[in-house]
């Protein structure tokens, strides 16, 4: 697959699946942060909140990558000629 090019549709699907997984993880982190807020350990609560923020940043990067893949899905500067 990589010798002759990359299947951008497949790459887009795989990237979207990773982003979906991170979305679920971020939702779980929000729940864990809520529970941690009921403990006396504010450091743990703050660390969990920061982890959720970082996951959100990663999701934003993946969304931008997906947008780029969608935008240039058919325009890679490659031409195929029948010989």
One Martini backbone bead per residue (centre of mass of N, CA, C, O) as a GRO file, in nm:
protein
   83
    1UNK     BB    1   0.057   0.062  -0.022
    2UNK     BB    2   0.314   0.262   0.017
    3UNK     BB    3   0.452   0.230  -0.266
    4UNK     BB    4   0.181   0.361  -0.429
    5UNK     BB    5   0.041   0.473  -0.173
    6UNK     BB    6  -0.229   0.632  -0.005
    7UNK     BB    7  -0.525   0.564   0.151
    8UNK     BB    8  -0.714   0.828   0.243
    9UNK     BB    9  -0.978   0.698   0.332
   10UNK     BB   10  -0.851   0.511   0.540
   11UNK     BB   11  -0.704   0.727   0.704
   12UNK     BB   12  -0.959   0.882   0.780
   13UNK     BB   13  -1.100   0.652   0.928
   14UNK     BB   14  -0.880   0.602   1.141
   15UNK     BB   15  -0.874   0.889   1.257
   16UNK     BB   16  -1.172   0.895   1.340
   17UNK     BB   17  -1.154   0.658   1.539
   18UNK     BB   18  -0.958   0.793   1.732
   19UNK     BB   19  -1.134   1.041   1.793
   20UNK     BB   20  -1.371   0.879   1.911
   21UNK     BB   21  -1.210   0.756   2.144
   22UNK     BB   22  -1.130   1.031   2.272
   23UNK     BB   23  -1.413   1.126   2.330
   24UNK     BB   24  -1.477   0.905   2.533
   25UNK     BB   25  -1.239   0.962   2.723
   26UNK     BB   26  -1.325   1.251   2.794
   27UNK     BB   27  -1.590   1.174   2.926
   28UNK     BB   28  -1.466   1.002   3.148
   29UNK     BB   29  -1.290   1.227   3.270
   30UNK     BB   30  -1.526   1.402   3.361
   31UNK     BB   31  -1.637   1.195   3.561
   32UNK     BB   32  -1.379   1.163   3.730
   33UNK     BB   33  -1.355   1.458   3.808
   34UNK     BB   34  -1.618   1.473   3.960
   35UNK     BB   35  -1.541   1.260   4.170
   36UNK     BB   36  -1.272   1.395   4.266
   37UNK     BB   37  -1.422   1.652   4.382
   38UNK     BB   38  -1.524   1.465   4.643
   39UNK     BB   39  -1.250   1.489   4.745
   40UNK     BB   40  -0.946   1.588   4.917
   41UNK     BB   41  -0.793   1.570   4.627
   42UNK     BB   42  -0.700   1.835   4.435
   43UNK     BB   43  -0.465   1.734   4.265
   44UNK     BB   44  -0.611   1.505   4.122
   45UNK     BB   45  -0.833   1.677   4.001
   46UNK     BB   46  -0.643   1.864   3.837
   47UNK     BB   47  -0.507   1.640   3.669
   48UNK     BB   48  -0.764   1.538   3.531
   49UNK     BB   49  -0.840   1.804   3.399
   50UNK     BB   50  -0.578   1.828   3.232
   51UNK     BB   51  -0.617   1.569   3.071
   52UNK     BB   52  -0.877   1.660   2.930
   53UNK     BB   53  -0.751   1.899   2.785
   54UNK     BB   54  -0.538   1.737   2.623
   55UNK     BB   55  -0.739   1.564   2.470
   56UNK     BB   56  -0.873   1.805   2.331
   57UNK     BB   57  -0.620   1.890   2.173
   58UNK     BB   58  -0.590   1.629   2.014
   59UNK     BB   59  -0.864   1.638   1.879
   60UNK     BB   60  -0.813   1.901   1.723
   61UNK     BB   61  -0.581   1.789   1.553
   62UNK     BB   62  -0.742   1.559   1.420
   63UNK     BB   63  -0.958   1.736   1.290
   64UNK     BB   64  -0.758   1.890   1.111
   65UNK     BB   65  -0.653   1.644   0.962
   66UNK     BB   66  -0.925   1.558   0.842
   67UNK     BB   67  -0.976   1.817   0.684
   68UNK     BB   68  -0.725   1.785   0.503
   69UNK     BB   69  -0.799   1.511   0.384
   70UNK     BB   70  -1.071   1.601   0.262
   71UNK     BB   71  -0.965   1.834   0.085
   72UNK     BB   72  -0.712   1.639  -0.050
   73UNK     BB   73  -0.812   1.356  -0.154
   74UNK     BB   74  -0.778   1.430  -0.493
   75UNK     BB   75  -0.507   1.625  -0.433
   76UNK     BB   76  -0.154   1.515  -0.490
   77UNK     BB   77   0.001   1.549  -0.768
   78UNK     BB   78  -0.108   1.286  -0.907
   79UNK     BB   79  -0.054   1.092  -1.194
   80UNK     BB   80  -0.231   0.869  -1.416
   81UNK     BB   81  -0.110   0.647  -1.669
   82UNK     BB   82  -0.176   0.483  -1.955
   83UNK     BB   83   0.049   0.234  -2.122
   0.00000   0.00000   0.00000
